[in-house]
Amino acid sequence: MTDEDLRAIWPELGMLIGELRSTHSELPQRLVDSVQYASTSGEIYSGVGNALWQNKAVPKALSSSAYGMSGPMRWIMRMWRRI
């Protein structure tokens, strides 16, 4: 999946991946794979949450537009931080 395909299908994730590609080597591809190869929304949230949880400094380094999450995604991230 190219970055253009990603932005067309998931605009918010495409923005996040674009910003991460300039500073991180492995994380952007893990996020894309988490979405691309998951078969349920639970698998997507689990894969994305796990990847971000293992890289806790990432949200602090992102611009507010790239990190702007919807309410449900913020809730999921809070749950991951409690683990």
C-alpha positions as CSV (number, residue, x, y, z in Angstrom):
1,M,0.0,0.0,0.0
2,T,1.4,3.4,-1.0
3,D,1.2,6.5,1.1
4,E,-1.2,8.0,-1.5
5,D,-3.5,4.9,-1.1
6,L,-3.4,5.2,2.6
7,R,-4.3,8.9,2.5
8,A,-7.2,8.2,0.2
9,I,-8.6,5.4,2.4
10,W,-7.7,6.6,5.9
11,P,-6.9,10.4,5.7
12,E,-6.0,10.7,9.4
13,L,-3.8,7.7,9.5
14,G,-2.2,8.9,6.3
15,M,-1.3,12.2,7.9
16,L,0.1,10.5,10.9
17,I,2.2,8.0,8.8
18,G,3.5,10.8,6.7
19,E,4.8,12.7,9.7
20,L,6.2,9.6,11.3
21,R,8.1,8.5,8.2
22,S,10.5,11.5,8.6
23,T,11.5,10.6,12.2
24,H,10.9,6.9,12.7
25,S,12.0,3.9,10.7
26,E,9.9,1.0,11.9
27,L,6.8,2.4,13.6
28,P,5.0,3.8,10.5
29,Q,5.1,0.4,8.7
30,R,3.9,-1.3,11.9
31,L,0.9,1.0,12.0
32,V,0.1,0.5,8.3
33,D,0.4,-3.3,8.8
34,S,-1.9,-3.2,11.8
35,V,-4.6,-1.6,9.7
36,Q,-4.0,-3.3,6.4
37,Y,-3.8,-6.9,7.7
38,A,-6.4,-6.8,10.5
39,S,-9.8,-8.4,9.9
40,T,-11.8,-6.8,12.7
41,S,-11.9,-3.4,14.3
42,G,-10.6,-5.0,17.6
43,E,-7.5,-6.2,15.8
44,I,-6.9,-2.8,14.3
45,Y,-7.3,-1.0,17.7
46,S,-5.1,-3.6,19.4
47,G,-2.4,-3.4,16.8
48,V,-2.3,0.4,16.6
49,G,-2.5,0.7,20.4
50,N,0.2,-1.8,21.0
51,A,2.5,-0.1,18.4
52,L,2.0,3.4,20.0
53,W,2.2,2.0,23.5
54,Q,5.7,0.6,22.8
55,N,6.7,4.0,21.5
56,K,5.3,6.3,24.3
57,A,7.4,9.3,23.3
58,V,5.8,9.5,19.8
59,P,2.7,11.5,20.7
60,K,4.8,14.2,22.3
61,A,6.8,14.6,19.1
62,L,3.8,14.8,16.8
63,S,2.1,18.0,15.7
64,S,-1.4,18.5,17.1
65,S,-3.0,18.0,13.6
66,A,-1.3,14.6,13.2
67,Y,-2.1,13.5,16.8
68,G,-5.7,14.8,16.8
69,M,-7.7,11.7,17.6
70,S,-11.4,11.1,17.8
71,G,-13.0,10.5,21.2
72,P,-13.1,6.7,20.9
73,M,-9.5,6.5,19.9
74,R,-8.4,8.7,22.8
75,W,-10.4,6.4,25.1
76,I,-8.6,3.4,23.7
77,M,-5.2,5.0,24.2
78,R,-6.1,5.8,27.8
79,M,-7.0,2.2,28.3
80,W,-3.6,1.1,26.8
81,R,-1.7,3.4,29.2
82,R,-3.3,1.8,32.2
83,I,-2.0,-1.7,31.2
